[in-house]
């Protein structure tokens, strides 16, 4: 199912990310509403044509569409053309399994050899879950992975297994974010995620330590949701929401390259986000045995992710019953707080994603027209017809 729609683009607060919720109108953009199943099938054919085996192609397609379903469009299908280009250029590798470099039982270091992130990060997560179920806790260090996508998905997998998950991630080769007090790039967007298996209402907190993810800058540059006016900073230190600060000059159908821009994305929360970004770089990068985001000394090498994952089993701690009872009671008390705006109730991490998923499964996934055309061009070059 494909439908064309013209909808008002809204700026939304960080807490209310459902499209158009609690924000003022900022413009108009055209989107296509695509059935999630049709979109996933089309992407699967696209990745098979790009050299992936059927199972891996299906996994990558599923994870990208899942990101859109949760409202994290920055990590969704907008990424597919870049993945195809990276596969063609050898910057990521299909059919790659992780190599266990160090195995200490409760901890392991894994080399991904630039395998597709959705494959190798899933393997790292599966290993971490298995070890935590055996020992009660596990620490898995993954290095040199292709773009792993939405980190919260790996936390959700662990939560579904009854485990707590903590993830520190960096993006080697992607220096986009300015540290607090500067306009010069030093960090990657350095994502961080925590998942908690509370009964009936699991919590997954997943965010980039930058004020916005780089993918959101990309989406905005392609006609999607505009950025906040202070999300970026120019080389001269002026706050802006214009993607040209990061990508420089570009035409509507030209690839976006951060190498052409001189500005930066800002860290969230001023000095606090800047400090957390540094920790993600050191733990997701240096501790795993992989690189930090920079300095980038070799152009054209592409990006890789490092991810340090910690899994904890409440059952092994002997506190599972108390954790579930006290944790759920406390969560319910927190979200019962009277809202300042009656139309914007207090939410728990993951509430917006669940609401967005239900809406998009029922009504289709909104894809900005420019993103859709980019997908069609990439698929067409592979001899694949997408839906519509």
N, C-alpha and C positions, 0 to 999 in steps of 0.2 A: 504494500500500500504506500503510495506516494501522494502527498498533497502539497500544494504551494500555498503559503500563507504569508501575509504581511502583518507583522506584529510589532508592538511598541517595545523598544529596547530600554530596559530600566537599569539603573545602578542599584545594587542591592547591598544591604549591610552584611557584614561577615556572618551574622547569626541567622539571617533569613535569606538563604540562597535559592529558595524556590523562585522561579522566574517571575519577576514583577512584584514580589512581595515587599511591602513596606518601603517603597522607594519612589522617587519622582521620575517622571518620564524624561528620557534623555535623547530620544531620537527614534527612528524607525528602521527596521531591517527586515529583509525577506528571509524566510527559512522554508525548508522542505520538511514535512513530517513524514518520516520513514518508519515503517514497521520494523521493530527490533529484530525479529527473526529474518526478515528479508535482508536487512542490513548486514547481519552476521553471516548469512549465506553468501552474499556478494563479496564480503571481505575475505571469507575463507577461500573462495575461488581465486581471488586476487593473490593471496599469499601462496597458494599452491602453484600458481603460474610463476611466482617469484622464486620458486625453488624449495618451498617447505613441503615436507611430507604431510599427509592428510591430517593426522592427529595434531601436529604442531600448528598447522595453519588454522585448524578449528580453535585451538586454545588461544592463539593470538587474537583472532577475530572475536572470540567470545569475551576476552578480557577488555579489548578496546570498546566494544559495544556496552559492556557492563559499566565502564567508566562513564559513558554518556547517560546510561540509565540512572546512575546515582547523582547525576548533575555535575560531575567532574569532567566537563567537556574538554578541558585543557589536556586531559590524559586519554581522550577517547579517539574516535575515528579520524580526527584532525591529524593524528600522528601517522596514519597508515602510509601516505605517500613518502614520508621521510624513511620509514622502515623499509619500504621497497627499494628506495635509492641506496640505503646502507647495505642491504643484501646484495644488490648489484655491484656495489663498489668494494665489497669485502670488508666493510667496517663492522658488520655483525655477521654471524654465521648460523645458518640453519642446521638442525640436527646435532647440536652440540650438547653433550652432557657435562655436568660438573666433575671436576677431578678433586678427590680428597687429598689435600696437601698435608694436613695435620689432623690426627684423630686422637682426642684425649677422652673419649667416652662422652662426658658431659659437654665437651666443646669440640669444635671442628673448624678448620679453615678450608674453604673451597675455592678452587680456581675455575672461573667460568669460560675462559678462552674466548671472550666476546660472543658467547652464545646469545641467542635471542632471550631478552630479559624475562619474558613471560614463561619461558621454559626453565631456565636455570634458577630463577628466583623461586619458582614453584618447587623445584627439586630441593633447594636449600630449606624451604619451609617444611616440606615433608620430612626431611631429615631432622630438623629441629623439633618437630612435633613428636616423632618417634622416640627421640632421645629423652625428651621431657616426660613422656609417658613411662619410660623405663626408669629414669633416674630422679624425676621430680623437677629437674631444671635442665636447660640446655642453652648454650651460646654458640651460634653459628656465624662465622665471618665469611661472607661471599665477596669476591673481588673480580673486577674486570668483566662484569656482566653488561650485555646490551641493555638498553633502556627498559627498566622493569615495569614501567607503567604506574598505575595507581597503587601506592604502597598499602593503603588500607585494605586492599583485597587480601593480602597475605595475613594481615592481622585478623580479618574475618574468618579465614580458613582455620587459624589456630583457635579462635573463639568458638567456632563450631565444634572443635574437638575438646572443648572444656578447659582450654588453657588461656593464660594471660600472655600477651605478646607485646614486645617493645622493639621498635625498629629505628635505627639511626642510618640514614642514607646520604651518600654524597654523589655528585656527578662530575667525574674527572673529565677535564677538557672543556668544561662549560663554566667559564668565569663570567657571571652575569650580575651579581649582587654586590652592592657597596656596603662595607661595614659602617656602623654608626659613626657619624661625624665626617664621612668622606663621600665623594661622588665617584671615586675610582672603584672598579670591579675587583673583588677579591674572593668572593664565595660563589659556589653554585647555589641553586635554590634549596639544596640540602633538606629533603623532606624528613619528617619525624612522625611516627605513628605509635599508638598504644591501643590495644584491644582488651576488654574485660568481659568475661562470660557471666554477666549477671542474669538471673533467671527471668525470662519473659521480656527482657529489655536489654540485650547486650549493648555495650558501649564500644564504639570505635572512633578514636580521635586521630585524624589524619590531616596534616597540613604541611605546606612548604614553609620554611623559616623565612622566606622572602615575603613581602607584603602580598604579592600575587605570584602564582606559579608562572614560569616562562610560557607554558602552554596557553595561559590566559592572555598573555601579551600577543601570542600568535593568533589566537581566536579573535581578539579585538582587531588586529591588523587585517583580518579577513572578513570584516563586517559583522562579527559577533558582538557579544556583550561588551560595552565600553568599560574601560578601566577607571578606578577612582582617580581623582585629579592629583593625588599625591603618591600614586603607586610607583612612579619612576622619578629619576632625577637626571637632568641633563649634565653634560660634562662641565658646564658652568655652575652647577649647584642649584638649578632652578627646578622645583617640583613640578611634575606634569603627569598627565595620563595619556600622552600621545605616544603610540608604539614606535614612531620614527626615532625617538630618543634611543631605543635599543637596537633597531634594525636599520637605521639610516634611511636613505631614499629607496623606495621600491614601487614597482608598478603593481596593478591589481592581480596579475597572473605571474609575477616573479616570485622566486623562492625567497623566504625570509632568512636573512643571515645576520646573527648578532655581531659578526665580525665587521659589518659595515656601519654599525652604530657606535657612538662614543659615550652614550649615557649608560645608566645602570638601573636595575630594579632595586628598590629599597628593602631592607630587612624589616620584618614586622616588629612592632613593639619597641622601637628605638634600640636602646642598648641591650634589652633582654633578648630580643630576637637575634640580634647580631651575635650575642654570646652563645646562644643555642646553635646557631649556624656553624660557629667555630667548632663546637663539640661534635656536631654531625660530621663535619669534614675530617676531624681527627679520628673519630671512632669508625665511621663508615669508610674512610680512606686509609689513613696511616695504619691503624690497628689491624685492618684486614690484610695488610701487605700490599695494598694497591695504592695508587696515587691519590693525592688531594686534588681539588679542582684546578689548581694552578701552582706556579706559573706554567702556562702552555708554551712548551719549547719546540713543538713540532706541529706545524700546520697540517690539516688534512687527515688527522688521525681519528677524528670523530670523538664521540663521548662514550664513557663507560660508567656504570653504577657500581659503587661498593655499598654493601648493606650488612650491618651488624645486627643480628636478631637474637633476642633473649626470650625464652619461653619458660613459663612457670606453671606448675601444676598445683592448684589449691588442694587437690585431694591428697597429694604427697605431703603437703605442709601440715595436714591434719586440721586445717581451718576452713575447709570448704563450706560446711554448713553455716558457720558464723559469717564467712565472707559473703555468701549469697544472701543470708537474712539481713545482716546489718547493712551490707552494700546496697541492696535493693531498697530497704527502708530509707536509707539516707538519700539515695537518688530521687525517690518519690518526694521526699521532703524538699530537696533542692528545687525541683521543677514545679513544686506547688507555690513557690514564691509569687506574690502578686506582681503581674507585669506592669511596667510603666505605661505601655500601650496595650490596650485590651485586644487589639488585633495581632499582637506579636507576643504570644506566650513564651515563657522560659522553656528552652529546649535542652535536651541532652545530646551529646555528640552521637551522630548517626540518625537522629530523628528526621532531619531534612533529607538525607539520602533515601531513607525508607519511603518518605512521602513522594519524593521525586520519582523513584523507581515505579511506584504504583501508578502515578500519573502517566509516565512515558510508556509503560507497558500497555496501558489502556488506550492512549491517544497517539502514540507514535513518538519517535525521537526527533526533536527539532534540530535540523542541521542548517547552518547559514548557507545561503546559496553559493557564496564563494568557496566555502569548504567543500560543498557537494561537487562543484565543478572541478575542483582540484582532485577529488577522489575519482571522478569519472575520467579525467585525463590520465591519471596514473594507471587506472584499470585498463583503459583503452590501449595504452602503450604495451600492455601485457596480453592484449587480445581478449580481455574479459569485459563483459557487459554487466554493470551493476543494475540493481533494481531500477525501474523507471527509465 
